[in-house]
Amino acid sequence: MVIIESVIYSGRRHELGRQKPEKPMDFSSHDTRGYQTVSAAAGYDEWSKFYDATVSEQLDLPLLEKSLSLKSATFRDALDLGCGTGRIGCWLKQRLIENIDGIDLSERMLEQASRKGCYRALKLADMLFSGLPSTSYDLIINSMAVEHVEDLEVYYAESSRLLKADGLLVTIGFHQYFLLNGIPTHFDRRDGSQVAIRNYIHLFSDHFTAATANDFTLAEVEEAVVDRSWIAERPAWRRYVNKPVSYMLVWRKIATPGTSISKEA
Ligand SMILES: C[S@@+](CC[C@H](N)C(=O)[O-])C[C@H]1O[C@@H](n2cnc3c(N)ncnc32)[C@H](O)[C@@H]1O
């Protein structure tokens, strides 16, 4: 069998006349907190030691548990983009899939992930330029990292390149509601000061434009609001009750002529 592959990194449909998305909205013009802001790599390196103890699993696990697309398929090879300390990889391994690779640009977060032993391979890399072989995965998952990515177009192009036809891309993010109200991704230092990690604001229409330009079709959308279980875990969040805190977009990669042609010899 001969496989001829043509990798299209960006914007086939843009060539056909669709508008390329504008730059993402600048978070700093919405910022109401004024925390010191650091890059994703520096921020997560610093947060890594106490990340698991401070992150709320209400952000993503209920969305994943609910996903019909995940329940109704079987997967062979998964990639966890922005895998961090490996929370999601371990969740996947317990429930859905044996072979999971992870990518992250924070070395310290990867060290934590490696200790958990849930991944087949871990790579220190930017998810926008993973360097992994094309069409290697039938599931890509990305939880709470896309709000640190400036260029959504490249994010969807690279994910599309890595996925097999019919594969799923699950993108879970911090809800724009919070970012637009000036609340960034942040953590508390031991001395009580707060640090924000650079965010970019992407509207759902930005996701749609960038994803559909890269051979994705939308399979599922869910949003999580701050509810009673949140308040039980974090009473200080009472002021955000019923506000949307995270979202999940499940995309399916459509097979398009020209991306992968296979010929029997
Ligand atoms: C909020 S943490 C989420 C970690 C994990 N997915 C989870 O849900 O626990 C975000 C992670 O994304 C990583 N990250 C951010 N931008 C990235 C990029 N461009 N490439 C790879 N990793 C990135 C950070 O280093 C961090 O570990």
The ligand as an SDF file (V2000), in Angstrom:
LIG
                    3D

 27 29  0  0  0  0  0  0  0  0999 V2000
   -4.5170   24.8000   32.9480 C   0  0  0  0  0  0  0  0  0  0  0  0
   -3.2210   23.6960   32.5360 S   0  0  0  0  0  0  0  0  0  0  0  0
   -4.1670   22.2650   32.0750 C   0  0  0  0  0  0  0  0  0  0  0  0
   -3.4050   20.9940   32.2160 C   0  0  0  0  0  0  0  0  0  0  0  0
   -4.2270   19.7360   31.9750 C   0  0  0  0  0  0  0  0  0  0  0  0
   -4.7460   19.6970   30.6250 N   0  0  0  0  0  0  0  0  0  0  0  0
   -5.3570   19.6910   32.9670 C   0  0  0  0  0  0  0  0  0  0  0  0
   -6.4910   19.8800   32.5460 O   0  0  0  0  0  0  0  0  0  0  0  0
   -5.0880   19.4870   34.1370 O   0  0  0  0  0  0  0  0  0  0  0  0
   -2.6930   24.2840   30.9510 C   0  0  0  0  0  0  0  0  0  0  0  0
   -1.4880   23.5350   30.4070 C   0  0  0  0  0  0  0  0  0  0  0  0
   -1.3070   23.8680   29.0490 O   0  0  0  0  0  0  0  0  0  0  0  0
    0.0740   24.0220   28.8050 C   0  0  0  0  0  0  0  0  0  0  0  0
    0.2130   24.8740   27.6040 N   0  0  0  0  0  0  0  0  0  0  0  0
   -0.1910   26.1500   27.4290 C   0  0  0  0  0  0  0  0  0  0  0  0
    0.0990   26.5640   26.1860 N   0  0  0  0  0  0  0  0  0  0  0  0
    0.6980   25.5020   25.5640 C   0  0  0  0  0  0  0  0  0  0  0  0
    1.2340   25.3070   24.2550 C   0  0  0  0  0  0  0  0  0  0  0  0
    1.2130   26.2620   23.3230 N   0  0  0  0  0  0  0  0  0  0  0  0
    1.7650   24.1050   23.9680 N   0  0  0  0  0  0  0  0  0  0  0  0
    1.8130   23.1110   24.8930 C   0  0  0  0  0  0  0  0  0  0  0  0
    1.3190   23.2550   26.1500 N   0  0  0  0  0  0  0  0  0  0  0  0
    0.7660   24.4290   26.4770 C   0  0  0  0  0  0  0  0  0  0  0  0
    0.6200   24.6350   30.0720 C   0  0  0  0  0  0  0  0  0  0  0  0
    2.0180   24.4870   30.2100 O   0  0  0  0  0  0  0  0  0  0  0  0
   -0.1910   23.8950   31.1270 C   0  0  0  0  0  0  0  0  0  0  0  0
    0.4520   22.7220   31.5540 O   0  0  0  0  0  0  0  0  0  0  0  0
  1  2  1  0
  2  3  1  0
  2 10  1  0
  3  4  1  0
  4  5  1  0
  5  6  1  0
  5  7  1  0
  7  8  2  0
  7  9  1  0
 10 11  1  0
 11 12  1  0
 11 26  1  0
 12 13  1  0
 13 14  1  0
 13 24  1  0
 14 15  1  0
 14 23  1  0
 15 16  2  0
 16 17  1  0
 17 18  1  0
 17 23  2  0
 18 19  1  0
 18 20  2  0
 20 21  1  0
 21 22  2  0
 22 23  1  0
 24 25  1  0
 24 26  1  0
 26 27  1  0
M  CHG  2   2   1   9  -1
M  END
$$$$
